[in-house]
Amino acid sequence: MTREIMIRAATAEDALCIGVLGMQVFLDTYATEGIRNSIANEALQAFAPQAIARLLAEPGVALLVAECNQHLVGFAQIQLNARHSMIDAVNVAELQRLYIQERFTGSGLGYRLLQAAEHRAARDGAALLWATVWDGNARALAFYPRRGYALLGAPTYTFQGETHGNRLFGKTLSLTPA
């Protein structure tokens, strides 16, 4: 069976499915040793349908979804005009999330969504797209360099009172399709 996947801009009607998909991928990625209060609280707060609806309505935020047979299987979240203290460039955007349902990893969908996010950020004026990746996410740490992203630093990220190591990747953008 061929799985045709369409990438499109998210709509308000997608908030519930983006939230549940986000929670699923978040837990698969970060709850590698099980669930504890900090992980549970972060997942429930970050991916509540109301939180996703607010993101969808926020100027400067773009969400792209990957859809297969009318089911969401991935999404990318971009914050435009998102400066980072380790990046000197202006006109930069942040790839805040690139989430793919586990059964669709390795299919090229992550790369397609990343390309769509890069194009959207460039179209909206970003000269560079950056992303932070958790030190414990080996798959993502290998993915970004393969896609032309350079390692720019090693910031930390704190959520729910816990601080975690990350890697900062960035890529210069152009409007020319890859």
Stockholm file with secondary structure:
# STOCKHOLM 1.0

chainA/1-178         MTREIMIRAATAEDALCIGVLGMQVFLDTYATEGIRNSIANEALQAFAPQAIARLLAEPGVALLVAECNQHLVGFAQIQLNARHSMIDAVNVAELQRLYIQERFTGSGLGYRLLQAAEHRAARDGAALLWATVWDGNARALAFYPRRGYALLGAPTYTFQGETHGNRLFGKTLSLTPA
#=GR chainA/1-178 SS CCCCEEEEECCGGGHHHHHHHHHHHHHHHHCTTCCCHHHHHHHHHHTCHHHHHHHHHSTTEEEEEEEETTEEEEEEEEESSCCCTTCCCSSEEEEEEEEECGGGTTTTHHHHHHHHHHHHHHHTTCSEEEEEEETTCHHHHHHHHHTTCEEEECCEEEETTEEEEEEEEEEECCSSCC
#=GC SS_cons         CCCCEEEEECCGGGHHHHHHHHHHHHHHHHCTTCCCHHHHHHHHHHTCHHHHHHHHHSTTEEEEEEEETTEEEEEEEEESSCCCTTCCCSSEEEEEEEEECGGGTTTTHHHHHHHHHHHHHHHTTCSEEEEEEETTCHHHHHHHHHTTCEEEECCEEEETTEEEEEEEEEEECCSSCC
//
